[in-house]
Amino acid sequence: MDWNNVVWDSAMWLLKAYVMTVVAFVVVVILLARFTKWGRQFWRFAAPYFNPRRSLKPLTILAVLLLSTVFAVRMTVLFSYWYNDFYDSIQNLDESAFWHFLRVFALLATVHVVRALIEYLIGQTLDIDWRTWLNHHLVDDWLDSRAYYRDRFLDDAIDNPDQRVQADITNFVTTSRSLSMGAVTAVLSIVSFTGILWDLSGPMTVFGVEISRAMIFLVYIYVLVTTVVAFWIGKPLIKLNFLNEKLGANFRYALIRVREYGESIAFYRGENVERRTLAGRFADVIRNMWQIVFRTLKFSGWNLTVNQTAVIFPFLVQGPRLFTGQVSLGDVMQTSQAFGQVHDSLSFFRESYADFASFRATLIRLNGLANDNQHAAELPILKTGKSGDDLQVEKLDVRIPTGQTLIEGLELTVTPGQSLLVKGPSGSGKTTLLRTLADLWPYADGTVSRPVGEAIFLSQRPYLPLGSLRTALAYPKEPTAADDVVRAALSKVSLGNLGDRLDETADWTRILSPGEQQRLAFARVLIAGPAVIFLDEATSAIDEGLEYTLYTLLRTELPDSIVVSVGHRSTLNQFHSRGVELEGEGRWTESELVG
């Protein structure tokens, strides 16, 4: 190594190596995306992010990261030559050369540390930016396709979409970067250090046959054989890692359900049942973990044995040549370092197999989430429109997934100020009708036109988002109503005691009783003033006196709103001018109601 021209030589090497690396990187990614299943799955989540028409930032970050990776290989090559010259100075007892190469080492080490820190920052920037984009992309798809709700209608609905968004996106991004940059480093190191080994390697006699440059051939054969064996041992880790994520998420979901339905479980004294359920799911997790442990013992044991054997190999080959004067001590040390680099680089794909197995499992789970979103969006849906002031239902047929008809040929026209009560026996399709009118039920045909203006659906179990009480009252809109308006609405539904807690952030579902939650939902309606109000047994947890008060409020505060209710109580008749009785098997009758 000519240390006087090392900067210029390194710059030229870096330029050539970088251009070739970029070209090879692009070609390999294209080939993997075209000819491998996992490559296509990877490309599904990588291509939109790196699309230059969307933004040049990701490609710029990746280009700089590749440059830093190539530079790291060059630094390793320089350290290799430094080892040779430094140990030669020791062998030759050359004190001035000894101190000179220590100063060279200090310079190389400084550059290496700075490069490593910059590469860390660049890598983390790529991880965070990619994770942010992918999180928004998948969550938006999940919400826009309503897969969070509609996947219940899919035959092959996925498990634990929350975990796939929270954990799998992070694993995908970080592992994509580590594996790809690790592969680039490995290939460049193989090319660079094979040349060094070629210059240092001598002949070797094997079974009476002299093999020129024997070390080169031996290291490639050694790593190739050990890699094939490692892949065979580690292949089951792909499935085991997939199951580890799935079973762990199932156990966590069971724990969440115990917390969510804690009161019901306590009333039933269901601790023993829940204990058995949790113990069973946890046992599945542990059983799979032990399978991973035993498989990893085999895999890691093989890799450790191979690596330890490789440490002594270059000394066995070059030792005799050192003692006969064919090579110097520096040559031996550089051979050991170069052999280690070639061996480690060739072994990268073998030792990364466990990470790749986990990566494959992550790809499968993310791909499943994307497919689930797509299939949910493709489900048929009854499109509702907005026109005029009336709620109009024409030739509406509603079915269950098996094809059985619930409602056939429903015709309705409800004008502003009118109210409609939907009744019928359990299973006749009352709630399903409301889901259809809300664009949620996929198994329906016909036409639904709602008035121009907002429509609000109140379910039997109101949804209260995390956040302040003010946010819960305005949901799904931003809280813009004045405090006096909000407090007045709370007082009208007998929740005036909450008027001073509007900005208190809490899990209000746990604080308020079911009846209080239903009253809060009515306050939400009073504040919003929608054109159409759909109520699905929205007063089931409220006594008849409060029910009377709430329905009277709707009629007096929102006299022009259309009210459509689903309920069983006969007391609801007095608040509705018309009724529809669902009789099952598609039949229905309409009648006038007299309060």
C-alpha positions in Angstrom: 0.0 0.0 0.0 1.4 3.4 -1.0 0.3 5.5 2.0 1.5 8.7 0.3 -1.3 8.4 -2.4 -3.8 6.7 -0.2 -6.4 9.5 -0.4 -6.4 9.7 -4.2 -6.3 5.9 -4.6 -9.2 5.5 -2.2 -11.2 8.3 -3.9 -10.9 6.5 -7.3 -11.6 3.1 -5.8 -14.7 4.6 -4.0 -16.0 6.1 -7.2 -15.7 2.9 -9.2 -17.0 0.7 -6.5 -20.0 3.0 -5.8 -21.1 3.1 -9.4 -20.9 -0.7 -9.7 -22.6 -1.2 -6.4 -25.6 1.1 -7.3 -26.0 -0.7 -10.7 -25.8 -4.1 -9.1 -28.1 -3.1 -6.2 -30.8 -2.0 -8.6 -30.5 -5.1 -10.8 -30.7 -7.5 -7.9 -33.8 -5.7 -6.4 -35.5 -5.9 -9.8 -34.7 -9.6 -10.2 -35.9 -10.4 -6.7 -39.1 -8.5 -7.2 -39.8 -10.3 -10.4 -38.7 -13.8 -9.7 -39.3 -14.4 -6.0 -42.5 -14.3 -3.9 -40.9 -12.6 -1.0 -39.2 -10.1 -3.3 -42.6 -9.2 -4.7 -44.0 -8.8 -1.2 -41.0 -6.5 -0.3 -41.5 -4.4 -3.5 -45.1 -3.9 -2.6 -44.1 -1.8 0.4 -40.8 -0.4 -0.9 -41.7 0.8 -4.4 -44.3 3.4 -3.5 -42.0 4.8 -0.8 -38.9 5.1 -3.0 -40.9 6.4 -6.0 -39.1 9.6 -7.1 -42.3 11.1 -8.4 -43.6 11.1 -4.8 -40.4 12.4 -3.2 -36.7 12.4 -3.9 -35.8 12.3 -0.2 -35.9 8.5 0.3 -33.7 7.9 -2.7 -31.3 10.6 -1.6 -31.0 9.0 1.9 -30.5 5.6 0.4 -27.8 6.8 -2.0 -25.9 8.4 0.8 -26.3 5.3 3.0 -24.9 3.1 0.1 -22.0 5.5 -0.2 -21.2 5.2 3.5 -21.5 1.4 3.2 -19.0 1.3 0.3 -16.7 3.7 2.2 -16.8 1.3 5.2 -15.5 -1.5 3.1 -12.7 0.7 1.8 -11.8 1.5 5.4 -11.6 -2.2 6.3 -9.3 -2.7 3.3 -7.0 0.1 4.5 -6.9 -1.4 8.0 -5.9 -4.7 6.5 -2.9 -3.2 4.8 -2.1 -1.3 8.0 -2.0 -4.6 9.9 0.6 -5.9 7.3 2.9 -2.8 7.5 2.5 -2.5 11.3 3.4 -6.1 12.1 6.3 -5.9 9.6 7.7 -2.9 11.5 7.5 -5.0 14.7 9.2 -8.0 13.1 11.9 -5.7 11.6 12.3 -3.8 15.0 11.8 -0.5 13.1 10.9 1.9 15.8 10.3 4.9 13.5 8.0 2.9 11.3 6.2 1.6 14.4 5.3 5.1 15.6 4.5 6.2 12.0 1.9 3.5 11.6 0.4 4.2 15.0 -0.2 7.8 13.7 -1.7 6.3 10.5 -3.9 4.2 12.7 -5.1 7.2 14.7 -6.1 9.0 11.5 -7.8 5.9 10.1 -9.6 5.3 13.4 -10.8 8.9 13.5 -12.2 8.7 10.0 -13.8 5.4 10.8 -15.5 6.7 13.9 -16.9 9.8 12.2 -18.1 7.7 9.2 -19.8 5.2 11.6 -21.6 7.9 13.5 -22.8 9.6 10.3 -23.9 6.2 8.9 -25.9 5.6 12.1 -27.7 9.0 11.7 -28.4 8.3 8.1 -29.7 4.8 8.8 -32.0 6.0 11.6 -33.3 8.8 9.4 -34.2 6.3 6.7 -35.8 4.0 9.3 -37.9 6.7 10.9 -39.0 8.3 7.6 -39.9 5.0 6.0 -41.7 3.8 9.1 -43.7 7.0 9.2 -44.7 6.8 5.6 -45.6 3.1 5.8 -47.5 3.6 9.0 -49.6 6.3 7.4 -50.0 4.4 4.2 -51.3 1.2 5.8 -53.4 2.9 8.5 -55.0 5.0 5.9 -55.8 2.0 3.8 -57.1 0.2 6.9 -59.4 3.1 7.7 -60.4 4.2 4.2 -61.4 0.6 3.2 -63.2 0.2 6.6 -61.3 -3.0 6.9 -61.2 -2.4 10.7 -65.0 -3.3 10.5 -65.6 -5.0 7.2 -63.0 -7.7 7.6 -65.5 -9.6 9.7 -67.2 -10.4 6.4 -64.1 -11.9 4.8 -63.6 -15.7 4.8 -59.8 -15.4 5.5 -59.7 -12.3 7.7 -56.3 -11.7 9.3 -55.5 -11.8 13.0 -54.3 -8.8 15.1 -54.0 -6.0 12.6 -53.0 -3.7 15.4 -49.9 -5.7 16.0 -49.0 -5.7 12.3 -49.2 -2.0 12.2 -47.4 -1.4 15.5 -44.6 -4.0 15.5 -44.3 -5.5 12.0 -43.8 -2.2 10.2 -40.9 -1.4 12.5 -39.4 -4.9 12.0 -39.8 -4.6 8.2 -38.1 -1.3 7.9 -35.1 -2.0 10.2 -34.5 -5.5 8.9 -34.8 -4.3 5.3 -32.0 -1.8 5.9 -29.8 -4.1 7.9 -30.0 -7.1 5.6 -29.6 -5.0 2.4 -26.6 -3.0 3.6 -25.2 -6.1 5.2 -25.4 -7.9 1.8 -23.7 -5.0 0.0 -20.9 -5.0 2.6 -20.5 -8.7 2.3 -20.3 -8.8 -1.5 -17.9 -5.8 -1.7 -15.7 -7.4 1.0 -15.6 -10.7 -0.8 -14.4 -9.0 -4.0 -11.9 -6.7 -2.2 -10.4 -9.3 0.2 -10.3 -12.1 -2.4 -7.8 -10.0 -4.3 -5.8 -9.5 -1.2 -5.9 -13.2 -0.4 -4.9 -14.0 -4.0 -1.7 -12.0 -3.6 -0.9 -13.5 -0.2 -1.9 -17.1 -0.9 0.6 -19.7 -1.9 0.4 -23.3 -3.1 -0.8 -26.1 -0.9 -0.4 -29.9 -1.4 -3.6 -31.8 -0.8 -3.5 -35.7 -1.2 -0.3 -35.3 -3.2 -1.7 -32.7 -5.5 -0.3 -29.2 -5.4 -3.0 -26.5 -5.6 -2.0 -23.0 -6.5 -3.7 -20.3 -4.5 -5.2 -23.0 -2.4 -6.5 -20.8 0.4 -8.9 -19.0 -2.0 -10.5 -22.2 -3.1 -10.6 -23.7 0.4 -12.4 -20.8 2.0 -15.1 -20.7 -0.8 -15.7 -24.4 -0.6 -15.7 -24.3 3.2 -18.3 -21.5 3.5 -20.4 -22.9 0.7 -20.8 -26.3 2.3 -21.4 -24.8 5.8 -24.0 -22.4 4.4 -26.0 -25.1 2.7 -26.1 -27.0 6.0 -27.0 -23.9 7.9 -30.0 -23.1 5.6 -31.2 -26.7 6.0 -31.0 -26.4 9.8 -32.6 -22.9 10.0 -35.4 -23.3 7.5 -38.1 -24.2 10.1 -37.4 -20.8 11.8 -39.5 -19.0 9.2 -42.7 -20.7 10.3 -41.7 -20.7 14.0 -41.1 -16.9 13.9 -44.4 -16.3 12.2 -46.2 -18.4 14.8 -44.3 -16.6 17.6 -45.8 -13.2 16.5 -49.3 -14.7 16.0 -49.5 -16.6 19.3 -48.0 -13.7 21.2 -50.6 -11.3 19.7 -53.4 -13.8 20.5 -52.3 -13.9 24.2 -52.1 -10.2 24.4 -55.6 -9.8 22.9 -57.0 -12.2 25.5 -55.5 -10.1 28.2 -57.0 -6.9 26.7 -60.4 -8.5 26.6 -60.2 -9.3 30.3 -59.4 -5.7 31.1 -62.1 -4.4 28.6 -64.9 -6.7 30.0 -63.6 -6.7 33.6 -67.0 -5.8 35.1 -68.9 -8.5 33.3 -66.3 -11.1 34.3 -66.4 -9.9 37.9 -70.2 -10.2 38.0 -70.1 -13.7 36.6 -67.2 -14.7 38.9 -65.5 -15.9 35.7 -61.9 -15.8 36.9 -61.4 -19.5 36.5 -62.6 -19.6 32.9 -60.5 -16.6 32.1 -57.5 -18.2 33.9 -57.9 -21.3 31.8 -58.2 -19.3 28.6 -55.1 -17.2 29.4 -53.1 -20.2 30.5 -54.0 -22.1 27.3 -52.9 -19.2 25.1 -49.8 -18.6 27.1 -48.9 -22.3 26.9 -49.1 -22.1 23.1 -46.6 -19.2 23.2 -44.2 -21.0 25.5 -44.5 -24.3 23.5 -43.6 -22.4 20.3 -40.8 -20.5 22.1 -39.2 -23.8 23.2 -39.3 -25.0 19.6 -37.5 -21.8 18.6 -34.9 -22.3 21.3 -34.1 -25.9 20.3 -34.0 -25.0 16.6 -31.8 -21.9 17.4 -29.5 -24.1 19.5 -28.9 -26.3 16.5 -28.5 -23.3 14.1 -26.2 -21.2 16.4 -24.2 -24.3 17.5 -23.4 -25.1 13.9 -22.5 -21.4 13.1 -20.3 -21.1 16.2 -18.5 -24.3 15.4 -17.9 -23.2 11.8 -16.6 -19.8 12.9 -14.2 -21.1 15.5 -12.7 -23.5 13.1 -12.2 -20.7 10.6 -10.1 -18.7 13.1 -7.2 -21.1 13.1 -7.3 -22.0 9.4 -5.1 -19.2 7.9 -2.4 -19.7 10.5 -2.3 -23.4 9.7 -1.8 -22.6 6.0 0.6 -19.6 6.3 2.5 -20.7 9.5 4.8 -23.1 7.6 5.5 -20.4 5.0 6.4 -17.9 7.7 8.9 -20.2 9.3 10.6 -20.9 5.9 10.8 -17.2 5.2 8.4 -17.2 2.3 6.1 -14.6 4.0 6.6 -12.0 6.7 4.7 -11.7 10.0 2.7 -8.8 8.5 1.7 -11.1 5.6 0.5 -13.7 8.1 -1.5 -11.2 10.1 -3.0 -9.6 6.9 -3.8 -13.1 5.7 -5.6 -13.9 8.9 -7.6 -10.6 8.7 -8.4 -10.9 5.0 -9.4 -14.6 5.5 -11.6 -13.6 8.3 -13.2 -10.9 6.2 -13.8 -13.2 3.3 -15.1 -15.9 5.6 -17.4 -13.6 7.5 -18.7 -12.0 4.3 -19.4 -15.3 2.7 -20.9 -16.4 5.9 -23.2 -13.4 6.1 -26.0 -15.1 4.3 -25.6 -18.2 6.5 -25.5 -16.2 9.8 -28.3 -13.9 8.7 -30.7 -16.7 8.0 -32.4 -16.3 11.4 -33.0 -12.6 10.7 -34.1 -13.4 7.2 -36.6 -16.0 8.6 -38.0 -13.4 10.9 -38.1 -10.9 8.0 -40.0 -13.4 5.9 -42.6 -13.8 8.7 -42.9 -10.0 8.9 -43.4 -9.8 5.1 -46.1 -12.4 5.3 -48.0 -10.6 8.0 -47.7 -7.2 6.4 -48.8 -8.6 3.0 -51.7 -10.2 4.8 -52.8 -6.8 6.2 -52.5 -5.1 2.8 -54.5 -8.0 1.2 -57.1 -7.7 3.9 -57.5 -4.0 3.3 -57.8 -4.6 -0.4 -60.4 -7.4 -0.1 -62.4 -5.3 2.4 -62.5 -2.4 -0.1 -63.7 -4.8 -2.8 -66.7 -6.1 -0.9 -70.0 -5.0 -2.5 -71.7 -2.1 -0.8 -74.9 -0.3 -1.1 -74.1 3.2 -2.2 -76.2 5.9 -0.6 -76.6 9.3 -2.0 -77.8 12.7 -0.7 -80.7 14.5 -2.4 -83.5 16.8 -1.3 -84.8 16.8 2.2 -86.4 13.3 2.4 -85.0 9.9 3.4 -85.9 7.7 0.5 -85.5 3.9 0.4 -86.4 2.2 -2.9 -86.5 -1.5 -3.8 -84.1 -2.4 -0.9 -83.2 -6.0 -0.5 -81.1 -7.0 2.5 -79.5 -10.5 2.9 -77.2 -12.3 5.3 -73.8 -13.7 4.0 -75.3 -17.1 3.3 -77.7 -15.5 0.8 -80.9 -15.8 3.0 -83.2 -12.7 2.5 -83.9 -10.6 5.6 -85.7 -7.7 3.9 -87.2 -7.7 0.4 -88.4 -4.7 -1.7 -88.5 -2.2 1.2 -90.0 1.1 0.1 -89.9 4.1 2.4 -90.1 7.9 2.3 -89.6 9.8 5.5 -89.9 13.6 5.3 -88.3 16.2 7.6 -89.9 16.2 11.1 -91.2 12.7 10.7 -90.0 9.8 12.9 -89.9 6.1 12.0 -89.8 3.1 14.4 -88.4 -0.2 13.2 -89.5 -3.2 15.2 -89.5 -7.0 14.8 -88.4 -10.2 16.5 -84.7 -10.9 17.2 -82.9 -11.9 14.0 -85.4 -10.2 11.7 -82.8 -7.7 10.5 -83.5 -4.5 12.4 -79.9 -3.6 13.2 -78.8 -4.9 9.8 -81.2 -2.4 8.2 -79.5 0.4 10.0 -76.1 -0.9 8.9 -77.3 -0.9 5.4 -78.5 2.7 5.6 -75.0 3.6 7.0 -73.1 2.1 4.0 -71.7 -0.7 6.2 -73.6 -3.9 5.2 -72.2 -5.4 2.0 -75.1 -7.8 1.2 -77.8 -5.4 0.0 -79.3 -4.0 -3.3 -81.4 -1.0 -3.9 -81.3 2.7 -3.6 -81.0 4.9 -0.4 -81.1 8.7 -0.6 -80.5 10.7 2.6 -81.2 14.4 3.1 -78.4 16.8 2.4 -76.8 17.3 5.7 -75.2 15.3 8.5 -76.5 11.9 9.6 -75.7 10.5 13.1 -76.0 6.9 14.2 -76.4 6.1 17.9 -75.7 2.5 18.8 -76.8 0.6 21.9 -73.2 0.9 23.1 -72.0 4.4 22.2 -68.4 4.9 21.2 -66.4 7.4 23.3 -62.9 8.1 21.9 -59.8 8.5 24.0 -59.3 12.1 25.0 -61.2 14.9 26.6 -64.9 14.9 27.3 -65.2 17.8 24.9 -63.7 15.6 22.2 -66.1 12.8 23.0 -69.1 15.2 22.7 -68.0 16.5 19.3 -67.0 13.1 17.8 -66.4 12.5 14.9 -65.8 16.3 14.3 -63.4 18.7 15.9 -64.8 20.3 19.1 -65.9 23.8 18.0 -69.0 24.4 20.0 -68.9 27.1 22.7 -68.7 26.0 26.3 -72.2 27.3 27.2 -73.7 25.3 24.3 -71.9 22.1 25.5 -72.9 22.6 29.1 -76.5 23.3 28.2 -76.6 20.1 26.2 -75.2 18.1 29.1 -77.7 19.6 31.5 -80.6 18.7 29.2 -79.6 15.0 29.3 -79.2 15.1 33.1 -75.4 15.1 32.9 -74.9 18.7 34.2 -72.4 17.5 36.8 -69.9 16.9 33.9 -70.0 20.5 32.8 -66.8 21.4 34.7 -64.9 18.4 33.3 -65.0 19.2 29.6 -61.2 19.4 29.2 -60.4 16.4 31.4 -58.6 13.7 29.5 -59.7 10.2 30.5 -61.0 6.8 29.3 -64.6 7.9 29.6 -65.9 4.5 28.7 -64.7 3.3 32.1 -65.8 6.3 34.0 -69.4 6.6 32.8 -72.0 3.9 33.2 -73.8 2.5 30.1 -76.8 4.7 30.8 -74.6 7.8 31.2 -72.8 6.9 27.9 -76.2 6.7 26.1 -77.2 10.1 27.5 -73.9 11.5 26.4 -74.6 10.3 22.9 -77.9 12.2 23.0 -76.0 15.3 24.0 -73.7 14.8 21.1 -76.8 14.8 18.8 -78.2 18.0 20.3 -74.9 19.8 19.7 -74.5 18.5 16.1 -78.1 19.1 15.0 -78.0 16.5 12.2 -80.6 16.2 9.4 -81.1 12.4 10.1 -80.7 10.6 13.4 -80.5 6.8 13.5 -80.9 5.2 16.9 -80.3 1.4 17.4 -81.8 0.7 20.9 -80.0 3.9 22.0 -82.0 4.0 25.3 -81.8 0.4 26.3 -79.7 1.2 29.4 -82.0 4.1 30.5 -85.2 4.0 32.5 -88.5 4.9 30.8 -88.6 8.3 32.5 -85.2 9.4 31.1 -86.1 7.8 27.7 -89.2 10.0 27.6 -87.1 13.0 28.4 -84.5 12.3 25.7 -87.0 11.6 22.9 -88.9 14.7 23.9 -85.7 16.7 23.6 -85.1 15.4 20.1 -88.6 16.4 19.0 -88.5 19.9 20.6 -84.8 20.8 20.0 -84.5 19.3 16.5 -88.1 19.5 15.1 -87.0 19.3 11.5 -84.7 16.3 11.9 -85.7 12.8 10.6 -85.6 10.2 13.4 -85.3 6.5 12.7 -85.3 4.2 15.7 -84.8 0.5 16.3 -86.2 -0.8 19.5 -88.3 -3.4 21.4 -90.1 -1.2 24.0 -93.7 -0.4 23.4 -93.1 3.0 25.1 -91.2 4.1 21.9 -94.4 4.1 19.9 -95.5 7.5 21.3 -92.4 9.2 19.9 -92.8 8.0 16.3 -95.3 8.8 13.7 -94.7 5.7 11.5 -93.6 2.2 12.1 -92.1 -0.7 10.0 -92.5 -4.2 11.3 -90.0 -6.7 10.0 -91.6 -10.1 10.0 -88.8 -12.3 8.8 -88.1 -14.1 5.5 -88.1 -10.8 3.7 -91.6 -9.7 4.7 -92.4 -6.3 6.2 -95.3 -4.1 6.9 -95.6 -0.3 7.4 -98.2 1.4 9.6 -99.1 4.7 11.2 -98.3 5.0 14.9 -100.4 7.1 17.3 -98.6 8.2 20.4 
